Amino acid sequence: MPSDPHRWRILAVVATAFFMTILDVSIVNVALPSIAKDLNFSQENLQWVITAYAIAFGGFLLLGGRAADLLGRRRVFIVGVVVFTIASLVCGLAQSEGMLIASRAVQGFGGAIISPAALSIVMTSFEEGPERNKALGVWGALGGSGAAVGVLAGGILTDYLSWRWIFFVNVPVGALVLLLTPRIVPESRRDTTGRQYDALGAVLVSAGLALLVYAISEAPKEGWGSARTILLLIVSGALLVGFLVNERRVNDPLMPFHIFRVRTVAGANAVGFLLGAVIFANFFLLTLYVQDVLHYSPLKTGFTFIATAGTAVLAAGVAQALTTRFGAKPIIVIGLALLTAAMVWYSQIPVHGKFASDLLPGYLMVGVGIAFAFVPVSIAALAGVAEREAGLASGLINTSQQIGGAIGTAVASTVFASHFKALVKAGRSVPDALTHGYGYAFWALAFFGVAAIIAAVTLIRREEMAETPATAPIA
């Protein structure tokens, strides 16, 4: 198919919306302590500001891609931007825990619609070849730089205006995208005669994961052996089993299990899940530590995280070159080892930590680890996959990372909250209890890292990597 004559303007419009969805993951982290104080969030519930978005985004991402194919990419893209923009406005106006968490979930749903529709528009606007590869390079750069811009923008907006502006800033951007899209982006859809939605699958997996996260976060308060916790876990398990049964019965499942017959694809998604758990929870815990214990301002917090985000962007090119030279598996293992070492390093942070000696080494290890793990994992997720299913495989690895992020943040938050309360009851000062609580949570993340290394070593096969589609997009 020939390239659209307005392809670069199309890329500018849809990439702006995609950038908003990426930005809203990192921009929120820096504002968490301010949100907690303003809306009286409990220690257990604060993680829902992150996990509500991640669960909805991950749970509905594949459905968003299917809807774009069936209903038209531009139409679905516009719906996603409308949902995301309105939800952002409601987030900024939130007056309670429940209102913010609910609107964050809706925002994640909007992001799950925008992301696959936007990427599909880019793929159909550029003819396969150098120009499409250049466009996908821009796309990947936006994803990588979104973290760096997000932490800095979050610090500036929270410090000089209010945490509410980290959400309000999306409103004029969304309005501009909605104004330009009908004028610039043409409608397109794939021939999907006879194909159907799997809306039930998306609802089952999202509800099951939400209940699982809720059970994990409430367990320290209720007790792991309490009837309420056990009931929540049973219902969550039933919903997730229902999802698996549904996927085997429907004609067009969200998650076709045949794709996991390629062992490396299964391994890459397992690693992606655990990698998401470590990365999401790492930023969540560090934000709270540097603001609640070290009393950094939101702006100073944002500047410190540039050390990680900037290192990740710089190391991504090196990771790509090394993966081409040595294959994905050894680079993934090196990246995961660096991330695990960083979690162990953070577990030893003192109450009066210094940036240069106590934080910076970990920040740099995480930055290199992110690049060395994420780049080859995205490639491994496409190993042995037919080119016609490359989009599905890309969506699956993104889903695995988002869902892993939600579970990891919930586990880390629960470990922290339970130890913090126990230490305060034992007579420790609040700063000391906070610091040691975060230390225990980082140990939990280190175990996730070790599990990811084991999965990479045992499941990812070098011989299957040779069958990776050369021009497949990374969602």
HELIX and SHEET records of a PDB file:
HELIX    1   1 ARG A    7  LEU A   39  1                                  33    
HELIX    2   2 TRP A   48  LEU A   71  1                                  24    
HELIX    3   3 ARG A   73  LEU A   93  1                                  21    
HELIX    4   4 GLU A   97  SER A  125  1                                  29    
HELIX    5   5 PRO A  130  TYR A  160  1                                  31    
HELIX    6   6 TRP A  165  PHE A  168  1                                   4    
HELIX    7   7 ASN A  170  ILE A  184  1                                  15    
HELIX    8   8 ALA A  199  GLU A  222  1                                  24    
HELIX    9   9 ALA A  227  ARG A  249  1                                  23    
HELIX   10  10 PHE A  257  ARG A  261  5                                   5    
HELIX   11  11 ARG A  263  LEU A  288  1                                  26    
HELIX   12  12 TYR A  289  VAL A  293  3                                   5    
HELIX   13  13 PRO A  298  PHE A  326  1                                  29    
HELIX   14  14 ALA A  328  SER A  347  1                                  20    
HELIX   15  15 PHE A  355  LEU A  359  3                                   5    
HELIX   16  16 LEU A  360  ALA A  380  1                                  21    
HELIX   17  17 GLU A  387  GLU A  389  5                                   3    
HELIX   18  18 ALA A  390  LYS A  425  1                                  36    
HELIX   19  19 VAL A  430  LEU A  459  1                                  30    
HELIX   20  20 ARG A  462  MET A  465  1                                   4    
END                                                                             
